[in-house]
């Protein structure tokens, strides 16, 4: 067991990125209230003041965290202390190391979390979230995005060093390795991938012909070249998005999936131009595969 206290902090850059839209909304609220009061519209003027006041309060909270450099996680000799950095209030979750069974990497709404598996959940019932984030009863978790990226490996090492009777067959590093293998498998380009791409291409072609009255020559060329153009798109972004989607325990951000489909339609319309790049990607993949790289 380690004696020193180790603090982990959220990146100040993330706080600043969060602060910018809040300042803009606060200015918007002030502007609305000024214009409304000038026109004797006290209802909208009051709403503008409330709007500006709300975002002004959040700006204050975020700026306070930037100045004070508040920690998001503290590891002591006896306990793991999680500081849930809510905008309006802080909530400390304190867990004894002896009560932690293991950690499991989870994905919710395209964010990575460390779910804390406890020996006795009832002991920490008061700390558990009211939101159902998985099939199990709402767990206690660490938001990895509240830890600086360069410090996450150190965090994983420290967490596992401080747990008694750790399951060595399911360590965080093993989970990460399995995830990397699964992600690479998701990038495989084979007959099944090409068949699926041609089916998608056919669906888009039929849609474009019926609803957009597209030219037959354009549709034939796009139908033939789309799968190769898709190879380029998937290697740049598509594989990452689709794998992220598959990993989600629960997902409410369906807009990202829609965005993925819209990008595929755009790739279809530009397939004649993009296909050569996809063919080049395919040749490079085959070359590296044969070389065993």
Buried (B, 14 or more C-beta within 10 A) or exposed (E): EEEEEBBBBBBBEEBEEBBEEBBEBBEBBBEBBBEBBEEEBEEBBEBBBEBBBBBBBBBEBBBEBBEEEBBBBBBBEEBBBBBBBEEEEEEEBEBEBEBBBBBBBBBBEBEBBBBBBBEEBEEBEEBBBEEEBBEEEEBBBBBBBBBBEEBBEEBBEBBBEBBEEBEEEEBBEEBBEEBEEEBEEBBEBEEEBBEEBBEBBEEBBEEBBEEEEBEEEBBEBBBBBBBBBBBBBBBEEBBBBBBBBEBBBEBEBEEBBEEBEEBBBEBBBBBBEBBEBBBEBBEEBEEEEEEEE
